[in-house]
Amino acid sequence: IYIGSVLLLLLLSNCSFSFGVESDINCLKSIKASLEDTLGYINSSWDFSNNTDGFICNFLGIECWHPQESKVLNIKLSDLGLKGQFPRGVENCTSLTGLDLSSNMLSGHLPNDIDEVLLFVTSLDLSSNSFSGLIPATLSNCSYMNVLKLDNNQFSGNIPAEVNQLTRLKTFSVANNALSGEVPSFNTTSITADSYANNPGLCGHPLKSCQKKSKSVVRVFMSRNGVVIVAAAGFGVGFALYFEINSNSSIAQ
């Protein structure tokens, strides 16, 4: 019975290992299929005809947990002339901790369930692309995130307030987008005004205050007994001035 139990555990372990390897291979196959490789870097490097252990670890931009085990740790595909949308197939790299797709020609919206796609990612760099639309509030569920770079894109709308729940965050940048509204309140001094640069619609610490000044309104009334009443209101304060005029005085209409 004991020997049988050991054999069963070994079998389950091997099945789990095989599934993990297959999942990561499919992850990279999906990324390759979904992106237009305008400069041919991926097409010349990512050759899936090789079936040796850890063969994907030799691919351009791929770092594995162990060189002989096809478990992807980081994907670094910066500045390769890639076109297309956010490669959803990355979710099949289930042990991924870092994704860098910066300085390409990627566009479109980020997936609303991006937290499920990047479950354990600690560093996400999508800067210098053409991503647009809203920044998904679900990014706040990526609780391991240390680095989040979304600068130099075309994101619009508000920065989700929930992003401040990323308590591990040390680097954050949304500069050079079309964002508006109040910025999140972070508990770190490493996120400065530079993180929000060139988004004129943003406000709140460490940027300008979001408080709007009300316009001053002045109204003039004349009572029946010849008393002029000047009522002024503005900046949250209302007051009235009373003064009498004699019968020879006139009021410009």
C-alpha positions as protocol buffer text, in pm:
chain_id: "A"
residue {
  index: 1
  type: ILE
  ca { x: 0 y: 0 z: 0 }
}
residue {
  index: 2
  type: TYR
  ca { x: 280 y: 241 z: 90 }
}
residue {
  index: 3
  type: ILE
  ca { x: 461 y: 180 z: -241 }
}
residue {
  index: 4
  type: GLY
  ca { x: 137 y: 232 z: -429 }
}
residue {
  index: 5
  type: SER
  ca { x: 76 y: 564 z: -252 }
}
residue {
  index: 6
  type: VAL
  ca { x: 425 y: 686 z: -338 }
}
residue {
  index: 7
  type: LEU
  ca { x: 381 y: 593 z: -703 }
}
residue {
  index: 8
  type: LEU
  ca { x: 47 y: 777 z: -713 }
}
residue {
  index: 9
  type: LEU
  ca { x: 204 y: 1091 z: -564 }
}
residue {
  index: 10
  type: LEU
  ca { x: 486 y: 1078 z: -819 }
}
residue {
  index: 11
  type: LEU
  ca { x: 235 y: 1035 z: -1101 }
}
residue {
  index: 12
  type: LEU
  ca { x: 29 y: 1333 z: -985 }
}
residue {
  index: 13
  type: SER
  ca { x: 344 y: 1540 z: -947 }
}
residue {
  index: 14
  type: ASN
  ca { x: 455 y: 1459 z: -1301 }
}
residue {
  index: 15
  type: CYS
  ca { x: 109 y: 1539 z: -1440 }
}
residue {
  index: 16
  type: SER
  ca { x: 112 y: 1873 z: -1263 }
}
residue {
  index: 17
  type: PHE
  ca { x: 461 y: 1949 z: -1394 }
}
residue {
  index: 18
  type: SER
  ca { x: 366 y: 1854 z: -1750 }
}
residue {
  index: 19
  type: PHE
  ca { x: 54 y: 2068 z: -1736 }
}
residue {
  index: 20
  type: GLY
  ca { x: 255 y: 2365 z: -1610 }
}
residue {
  index: 21
  type: VAL
  ca { x: 508 y: 2333 z: -1890 }
}
residue {
  index: 22
  type: GLU
  ca { x: 237 y: 2293 z: -2155 }
}
residue {
  index: 23
  type: SER
  ca { x: 50 y: 2593 z: -2016 }
}
residue {
  index: 24
  type: ASP
  ca { x: 354 y: 2819 z: -2045 }
}
residue {
  index: 25
  type: ILE
  ca { x: 433 y: 2697 z: -2396 }
}
residue {
  index: 26
  type: ASN
  ca { x: 74 y: 2774 z: -2498 }
}
residue {
  index: 27
  type: CYS
  ca { x: 112 y: 3115 z: -2332 }
}
residue {
  index: 28
  type: LEU
  ca { x: 399 y: 3210 z: -2562 }
}
residue {
  index: 29
  type: LYS
  ca { x: 233 y: 3055 z: -2868 }
}
residue {
  index: 30
  type: SER
  ca { x: -72 y: 3273 z: -2802 }
}
residue {
  index: 31
  type: ILE
  ca { x: 137 y: 3587 z: -2759 }
}
residue {
  index: 32
  type: LYS
  ca { x: 321 y: 3520 z: -3085 }
}
residue {
  index: 33
  type: ALA
  ca { x: -6 y: 3457 z: -3271 }
}
residue {
  index: 34
  type: SER
  ca { x: -181 y: 3769 z: -3136 }
}
residue {
  index: 35
  type: LEU
  ca { x: 93 y: 4024 z: -3208 }
}
residue {
  index: 36
  type: GLU
  ca { x: 219 y: 4156 z: -3540 }
}
residue {
  index: 37
  type: ASP
  ca { x: 595 y: 4118 z: -3536 }
}
residue {
  index: 38
  type: THR
  ca { x: 687 y: 4402 z: -3773 }
}
residue {
  index: 39
  type: LEU
  ca { x: 1064 y: 4368 z: -3725 }
}
residue {
  index: 40
  type: GLY
  ca { x: 1074 y: 3988 z: -3717 }
}
residue {
  index: 41
  type: TYR
  ca { x: 1249 y: 3952 z: -3381 }
}
residue {
  index: 42
  type: ILE
  ca { x: 998 y: 3709 z: -3232 }
}
residue {
  index: 43
  type: ASN
  ca { x: 952 y: 3507 z: -3550 }
}
residue {
  index: 44
  type: SER
  ca { x: 1326 y: 3448 z: -3576 }
}
residue {
  index: 45
  type: SER
  ca { x: 1369 y: 3351 z: -3210 }
}
residue {
  index: 46
  type: TRP
  ca { x: 1051 y: 3179 z: -3094 }
}
residue {
  index: 47
  type: ASP
  ca { x: 1080 y: 2837 z: -3259 }
}
residue {
  index: 48
  type: PHE
  ca { x: 831 y: 2590 z: -3113 }
}
residue {
  index: 49
  type: SER
  ca { x: 956 y: 2291 z: -3315 }
}
residue {
  index: 50
  type: ASN
  ca { x: 1218 y: 2220 z: -3047 }
}
residue {
  index: 51
  type: ASN
  ca { x: 1078 y: 1997 z: -2773 }
}
residue {
  index: 52
  type: THR
  ca { x: 1378 y: 1975 z: -2538 }
}
residue {
  index: 53
  type: ASP
  ca { x: 1331 y: 2060 z: -2172 }
}
residue {
  index: 54
  type: GLY
  ca { x: 1326 y: 2434 z: -2111 }
}
residue {
  index: 55
  type: PHE
  ca { x: 1358 y: 2523 z: -2481 }
}
residue {
  index: 56
  type: ILE
  ca { x: 1134 y: 2831 z: -2444 }
}
residue {
  index: 57
  type: CYS
  ca { x: 1379 y: 2971 z: -2187 }
}
residue {
  index: 58
  type: ASN
  ca { x: 1615 y: 3050 z: -2476 }
}
residue {
  index: 59
  type: PHE
  ca { x: 1356 y: 3264 z: -2653 }
}
residue {
  index: 60
  type: LEU
  ca { x: 1420 y: 3636 z: -2694 }
}
residue {
  index: 61
  type: GLY
  ca { x: 1284 y: 3828 z: -2395 }
}
residue {
  index: 62
  type: ILE
  ca { x: 1194 y: 3519 z: -2189 }
}
residue {
  index: 63
  type: GLU
  ca { x: 1332 y: 3448 z: -1844 }
}
residue {
  index: 64
  type: CYS
  ca { x: 1245 y: 3122 z: -1667 }
}
residue {
  index: 65
  type: TRP
  ca { x: 1250 y: 3018 z: -1304 }
}
residue {
  index: 66
  type: HIS
  ca { x: 1501 y: 2747 z: -1401 }
}
residue {
  index: 67
  type: PRO
  ca { x: 1678 y: 2717 z: -1739 }
}
residue {
  index: 68
  type: GLN
  ca { x: 1568 y: 2356 z: -1781 }
}
residue {
  index: 69
  type: GLU
  ca { x: 1209 y: 2406 z: -1670 }
}
residue {
  index: 70
  type: SER
  ca { x: 965 y: 2581 z: -1902 }
}
residue {
  index: 71
  type: LYS
  ca { x: 808 y: 2799 z: -1631 }
}
residue {
  index: 72
  type: VAL
  ca { x: 818 y: 3162 z: -1743 }
}
residue {
  index: 73
  type: LEU
  ca { x: 927 y: 3413 z: -1479 }
}
residue {
  index: 74
  type: ASN
  ca { x: 954 y: 3734 z: -1687 }
}
residue {
  index: 75
  type: ILE
  ca { x: 849 y: 3844 z: -2035 }
}
residue {
  index: 76
  type: LYS
  ca { x: 1054 y: 4140 z: -2162 }
}
residue {
  index: 77
  type: LEU
  ca { x: 953 y: 4246 z: -2513 }
}
residue {
  index: 78
  type: SER
  ca { x: 1039 y: 4615 z: -2505 }
}
residue {
  index: 79
  type: ASP
  ca { x: 1105 y: 4814 z: -2823 }
}
residue {
  index: 80
  type: LEU
  ca { x: 1052 y: 4530 z: -3072 }
}
residue {
  index: 81
  type: GLY
  ca { x: 809 y: 4704 z: -3309 }
}
residue {
  index: 82
  type: LEU
  ca { x: 516 y: 4492 z: -3196 }
}
residue {
  index: 83
  type: LYS
  ca { x: 162 y: 4580 z: -3305 }
}
residue {
  index: 84
  type: GLY
  ca { x: -174 y: 4460 z: -3177 }
}
residue {
  index: 85
  type: GLN
  ca { x: -375 y: 4466 z: -2858 }
}
residue {
  index: 86
  type: PHE
  ca { x: -286 y: 4355 z: -2507 }
}
residue {
  index: 87
  type: PRO
  ca { x: -197 y: 3983 z: -2545 }
}
residue {
  index: 88
  type: ARG
  ca { x: -453 y: 3811 z: -2329 }
}
residue {
  index: 89
  type: GLY
  ca { x: -278 y: 3476 z: -2374 }
}
residue {
  index: 90
  type: VAL
  ca { x: -27 y: 3590 z: -2112 }
}
residue {
  index: 91
  type: GLU
  ca { x: -270 y: 3454 z: -1851 }
}
residue {
  index: 92
  type: ASN
  ca { x: -146 y: 3103 z: -1938 }
}
residue {
  index: 93
  type: CYS
  ca { x: 197 y: 3192 z: -1801 }
}
residue {
  index: 94
  type: THR
  ca { x: 69 y: 3112 z: -1454 }
}
residue {
  index: 95
  type: SER
  ca { x: 397 y: 3179 z: -1271 }
}
residue {
  index: 96
  type: LEU
  ca { x: 470 y: 3513 z: -1438 }
}
residue {
  index: 97
  type: THR
  ca { x: 600 y: 3792 z: -1214 }
}
residue {
  index: 98
  type: GLY
  ca { x: 710 y: 4053 z: -1468 }
}
residue {
  index: 99
  type: LEU
  ca { x: 568 y: 4183 z: -1798 }
}
residue {
  index: 100
  type: ASP
  ca { x: 739 y: 4452 z: -2005 }
}
residue {
  index: 101
  type: LEU
  ca { x: 575 y: 4549 z: -2336 }
}
residue {
  index: 102
  type: SER
  ca { x: 698 y: 4908 z: -2336 }
}
residue {
  index: 103
  type: SER
  ca { x: 798 y: 5114 z: -2640 }
}
residue {
  index: 104
  type: ASN
  ca { x: 598 y: 4921 z: -2897 }
}
residue {
  index: 105
  type: MET
  ca { x: 293 y: 5006 z: -3108 }
}
residue {
  index: 106
  type: LEU
  ca { x: 28 y: 4829 z: -2902 }
}
residue {
  index: 107
  type: SER
  ca { x: -322 y: 4980 z: -2883 }
}
residue {
  index: 108
  type: GLY
  ca { x: -678 y: 4921 z: -2767 }
}
residue {
  index: 109
  type: HIS
  ca { x: -820 y: 4883 z: -2417 }
}
residue {
  index: 110
  type: LEU
  ca { x: -675 y: 4685 z: -2130 }
}
residue {
  index: 111
  type: PRO
  ca { x: -891 y: 4387 z: -2022 }
}
residue {
  index: 112
  type: ASN
  ca { x: -1135 y: 4464 z: -1741 }
}
residue {
  index: 113
  type: ASP
  ca { x: -1028 y: 4146 z: -1561 }
}
residue {
  index: 114
  type: ILE
  ca { x: -659 y: 4226 z: -1590 }
}
residue {
  index: 115
  type: ASP
  ca { x: -614 y: 4114 z: -1228 }
}
residue {
  index: 116
  type: GLU
  ca { x: -698 y: 3758 z: -1332 }
}
residue {
  index: 117
  type: VAL
  ca { x: -459 y: 3778 z: -1628 }
}
residue {
  index: 118
  type: LEU
  ca { x: -169 y: 3911 z: -1418 }
}
residue {
  index: 119
  type: LEU
  ca { x: -243 y: 3737 z: -1091 }
}
residue {
  index: 120
  type: PHE
  ca { x: 111 y: 3727 z: -944 }
}
residue {
  index: 121
  type: VAL
  ca { x: 281 y: 4001 z: -1144 }
}
residue {
  index: 122
  type: THR
  ca { x: 502 y: 4237 z: -943 }
}
residue {
  index: 123
  type: SER
  ca { x: 614 y: 4459 z: -1233 }
}
residue {
  index: 124
  type: LEU
  ca { x: 401 y: 4579 z: -1526 }
}
residue {
  index: 125
  type: ASP
  ca { x: 544 y: 4818 z: -1785 }
}
residue {
  index: 126
  type: LEU
  ca { x: 311 y: 4917 z: -2071 }
}
residue {
  index: 127
  type: SER
  ca { x: 462 y: 5262 z: -2123 }
}
residue {
  index: 128
  type: SER
  ca { x: 517 y: 5428 z: -2462 }
}
residue {
  index: 129
  type: ASN
  ca { x: 243 y: 5253 z: -2656 }
}
residue {
  index: 130
  type: SER
  ca { x: -100 y: 5367 z: -2777 }
}
residue {
  index: 131
  type: PHE
  ca { x: -326 y: 5200 z: -2521 }
}
residue {
  index: 132
  type: SER
  ca { x: -652 y: 5393 z: -2469 }
}
residue {
  index: 133
  type: GLY
  ca { x: -975 y: 5390 z: -2271 }
}
residue {
  index: 134
  type: LEU
  ca { x: -1004 y: 5366 z: -1895 }
}
residue {
  index: 135
  type: ILE
  ca { x: -744 y: 5230 z: -1656 }
}
residue {
  index: 136
  type: PRO
  ca { x: -914 y: 4916 z: -1512 }
}
residue {
  index: 137
  type: ALA
  ca { x: -1001 y: 4947 z: -1143 }
}
residue {
  index: 138
  type: THR
  ca { x: -927 y: 4573 z: -1112 }
}
residue {
  index: 139
  type: LEU
  ca { x: -555 y: 4655 z: -1123 }
}
residue {
  index: 140
  type: SER
  ca { x: -600 y: 4725 z: -753 }
}
residue {
  index: 141
  type: ASN
  ca { x: -640 y: 4348 z: -701 }
}
residue {
  index: 142
  type: CYS
  ca { x: -285 y: 4283 z: -826 }
}
residue {
  index: 143
  type: SER
  ca { x: -167 y: 4298 z: -466 }
}
residue {
  index: 144
  type: TYR
  ca { x: 194 y: 4199 z: -540 }
}
residue {
  index: 145
  type: MET
  ca { x: 252 y: 4493 z: -775 }
}
residue {
  index: 146
  type: ASN
  ca { x: 570 y: 4694 z: -705 }
}
residue {
  index: 147
  type: VAL
  ca { x: 604 y: 4869 z: -1040 }
}
residue {
  index: 148
  type: LEU
  ca { x: 317 y: 5002 z: -1255 }
}
residue {
  index: 149
  type: LYS
  ca { x: 411 y: 5211 z: -1560 }
}
residue {
  index: 150
  type: LEU
  ca { x: 132 y: 5329 z: -1790 }
}
residue {
  index: 151
  type: ASP
  ca { x: 288 y: 5655 z: -1905 }
}
residue {
  index: 152
  type: ASN
  ca { x: 301 y: 5783 z: -2263 }
}
residue {
  index: 153
  type: ASN
  ca { x: -24 y: 5626 z: -2380 }
}
residue {
  index: 154
  type: GLN
  ca { x: -373 y: 5757 z: -2453 }
}
residue {
  index: 155
  type: PHE
  ca { x: -558 y: 5657 z: -2137 }
}
residue {
  index: 156
  type: SER
  ca { x: -852 y: 5883 z: -2043 }
}
residue {
  index: 157
  type: GLY
  ca { x: -1099 y: 5926 z: -1759 }
}
residue {
  index: 158
  type: ASN
  ca { x: -1014 y: 5904 z: -1390 }
}
residue {
  index: 159
  type: ILE
  ca { x: -734 y: 5711 z: -1226 }
}
residue {
  index: 160
  type: PRO
  ca { x: -922 y: 5451 z: -1015 }
}
residue {
  index: 161
  type: ALA
  ca { x: -904 y: 5552 z: -649 }
}
residue {
  index: 162
  type: GLU
  ca { x: -871 y: 5182 z: -562 }
}
residue {
  index: 163
  type: VAL
  ca { x: -516 y: 5182 z: -700 }
}
residue {
  index: 164
  type: ASN
  ca { x: -401 y: 5316 z: -364 }
}
residue {
  index: 165
  type: GLN
  ca { x: -474 y: 4967 z: -227 }
}
residue {
  index: 166
  type: LEU
  ca { x: -149 y: 4854 z: -393 }
}
residue {
  index: 167
  type: THR
  ca { x: 49 y: 4893 z: -72 }
}
residue {
  index: 168
  type: ARG
  ca { x: 368 y: 4743 z: -221 }
}
residue {
  index: 169
  type: LEU
  ca { x: 378 y: 4999 z: -503 }
}
residue {
  index: 170
  type: LYS
  ca { x: 710 y: 5186 z: -525 }
}
residue {
  index: 171
  type: THR
  ca { x: 706 y: 5303 z: -888 }
}
residue {
  index: 172
  type: PHE
  ca { x: 391 y: 5445 z: -1048 }
}
residue {
  index: 173
  type: SER
  ca { x: 361 y: 5658 z: -1361 }
}
residue {
  index: 174
  type: VAL
  ca { x: 68 y: 5769 z: -1575 }
}
residue {
  index: 175
  type: ALA
  ca { x: 242 y: 6076 z: -1720 }
}
residue {
  index: 176
  type: ASN
  ca { x: 159 y: 6194 z: -2072 }
}
residue {
  index: 177
  type: ASN
  ca { x: -195 y: 6061 z: -2106 }
}
residue {
  index: 178
  type: ALA
  ca { x: -537 y: 6230 z: -2118 }
}
residue {
  index: 179
  type: LEU
  ca { x: -645 y: 6159 z: -1761 }
}
residue {
  index: 180
  type: SER
  ca { x: -862 y: 6380 z: -1542 }
}
residue {
  index: 181
  type: GLY
  ca { x: -1006 y: 6399 z: -1191 }
}
residue {
  index: 182
  type: GLU
  ca { x: -850 y: 6353 z: -847 }
}
residue {
  index: 183
  type: VAL
  ca { x: -537 y: 6141 z: -816 }
}
residue {
  index: 184
  type: PRO
  ca { x: -524 y: 5850 z: -568 }
}
residue {
  index: 185
  type: SER
  ca { x: -379 y: 5906 z: -223 }
}
residue {
  index: 186
  type: PHE
  ca { x: -72 y: 5685 z: -177 }
}
residue {
  index: 187
  type: ASN
  ca { x: 110 y: 5613 z: 146 }
}
residue {
  index: 188
  type: THR
  ca { x: 458 y: 5659 z: -4 }
}
residue {
  index: 189
  type: THR
  ca { x: 684 y: 5951 z: -86 }
}
residue {
  index: 190
  type: SER
  ca { x: 823 y: 5780 z: -397 }
}
residue {
  index: 191
  type: ILE
  ca { x: 517 y: 5876 z: -604 }
}
residue {
  index: 192
  type: THR
  ca { x: 557 y: 6244 z: -689 }
}
residue {
  index: 193
  type: ALA
  ca { x: 405 y: 6503 z: -924 }
}
residue {
  index: 194
  type: ASP
  ca { x: 625 y: 6366 z: -1203 }
}
residue {
  index: 195
  type: SER
  ca { x: 417 y: 6048 z: -1194 }
}
residue {
  index: 196
  type: TYR
  ca { x: 121 y: 6252 z: -1328 }
}
residue {
  index: 197
  type: ALA
  ca { x: 298 y: 6501 z: -1558 }
}
residue {
  index: 198
  type: ASN
  ca { x: 122 y: 6633 z: -1869 }
}
residue {
  index: 199
  type: ASN
  ca { x: -232 y: 6536 z: -1767 }
}
residue {
  index: 200
  type: PRO
  ca { x: -384 y: 6887 z: -1732 }
}
residue {
  index: 201
  type: GLY
  ca { x: -713 y: 6749 z: -1599 }
}
residue {
  index: 202
  type: LEU
  ca { x: -559 y: 6584 z: -1293 }
}
residue {
  index: 203
  type: CYS
  ca { x: -566 y: 6743 z: -947 }
}
residue {
  index: 204
  type: GLY
  ca { x: -508 y: 6662 z: -581 }
}
residue {
  index: 205
  type: HIS
  ca { x: -191 y: 6609 z: -378 }
}
residue {
  index: 206
  type: PRO
  ca { x: 87 y: 6628 z: -492 }
}
residue {
  index: 207
  type: LEU
  ca { x: -70 y: 6833 z: -775 }
}
residue {
  index: 208
  type: LYS
  ca { x: -289 y: 7144 z: -758 }
}
residue {
  index: 209
  type: SER
  ca { x: -593 y: 7139 z: -532 }
}
residue {
  index: 210
  type: CYS
  ca { x: -919 y: 7005 z: -672 }
}
residue {
  index: 211
  type: GLN
  ca { x: -1126 y: 7270 z: -489 }
}
residue {
  index: 212
  type: LYS
  ca { x: -1323 y: 7488 z: -726 }
}
residue {
  index: 213
  type: LYS
  ca { x: -1376 y: 7858 z: -654 }
}
residue {
  index: 214
  type: SER
  ca { x: -1729 y: 7985 z: -690 }
}
residue {
  index: 215
  type: LYS
  ca { x: -1798 y: 8300 z: -886 }
}
residue {
  index: 216
  type: SER
  ca { x: -1895 y: 8619 z: -701 }
}
residue {
  index: 217
  type: VAL
  ca { x: -2249 y: 8738 z: -766 }
}
residue {
  index: 218
  type: VAL
  ca { x: -2366 y: 9089 z: -685 }
}
residue {
  index: 219
  type: ARG
  ca { x: -2728 y: 9195 z: -701 }
}
residue {
  index: 220
  type: VAL
  ca { x: -2875 y: 9542 z: -641 }
}
residue {
  index: 221
  type: PHE
  ca { x: -3230 y: 9595 z: -515 }
}
residue {
  index: 222
  type: MET
  ca { x: -3423 y: 9910 z: -421 }
}
residue {
  index: 223
  type: SER
  ca { x: -3690 y: 9895 z: -155 }
}
residue {
  index: 224
  type: ARG
  ca { x: -4002 y: 10111 z: -153 }
}
residue {
  index: 225
  type: ASN
  ca { x: -3860 y: 10350 z: 107 }
}
residue {
  index: 226
  type: GLY
  ca { x: -3560 y: 10438 z: -106 }
}
residue {
  index: 227
  type: VAL
  ca { x: -3312 y: 10201 z: 55 }
}
residue {
  index: 228
  type: VAL
  ca { x: -3069 y: 10035 z: -183 }
}
residue {
  index: 229
  type: ILE
  ca { x: -2979 y: 9676 z: -90 }
}
residue {
  index: 230
  type: VAL
  ca { x: -2660 y: 9531 z: -234 }
}
residue {
  index: 231
  type: ALA
  ca { x: -2638 y: 9155 z: -190 }
}
residue {
  index: 232
  type: ALA
  ca { x: -2308 y: 8987 z: -268 }
}
residue {
  index: 233
  type: ALA
  ca { x: -2233 y: 8617 z: -254 }
}
residue {
  index: 234
  type: GLY
  ca { x: -1924 y: 8428 z: -345 }
}
residue {
  index: 235
  type: PHE
  ca { x: -1663 y: 8185 z: -219 }
}
residue {
  index: 236
  type: GLY
  ca { x: -1919 y: 8032 z: 16 }
}
residue {
  index: 237
  type: VAL
  ca { x: -1996 y: 8366 z: 190 }
}
residue {
  index: 238
  type: GLY
  ca { x: -2308 y: 8574 z: 151 }
}
residue {
  index: 239
  type: PHE
  ca { x: -2352 y: 8925 z: 287 }
}
residue {
  index: 240
  type: ALA
  ca { x: -2573 y: 9233 z: 233 }
}
residue {
  index: 241
  type: LEU
  ca { x: -2490 y: 9602 z: 237 }
}
residue {
  index: 242
  type: TYR
  ca { x: -2760 y: 9857 z: 314 }
}
residue {
  index: 243
  type: PHE
  ca { x: -2738 y: 10228 z: 251 }
}
residue {
  index: 244
  type: GLU
  ca { x: -2986 y: 10509 z: 199 }
}
residue {
  index: 245
  type: ILE
  ca { x: -2995 y: 10745 z: -94 }
}
residue {
  index: 246
  type: ASN
  ca { x: -3175 y: 11076 z: -101 }
}
residue {
  index: 247
  type: SER
  ca { x: -3444 y: 11160 z: -348 }
}
residue {
  index: 248
  type: ASN
  ca { x: -3202 y: 11345 z: -575 }
}
residue {
  index: 249
  type: SER
  ca { x: -2980 y: 11040 z: -623 }
}
residue {
  index: 250
  type: SER
  ca { x: -3023 y: 10813 z: -918 }
}
residue {
  index: 251
  type: ILE
  ca { x: -2927 y: 10457 z: -991 }
}
residue {
  index: 252
  type: ALA
  ca { x: -2789 y: 10360 z: -1326 }
}
residue {
  index: 253
  type: GLN
  ca { x: -3005 y: 10104 z: -1488 }
}
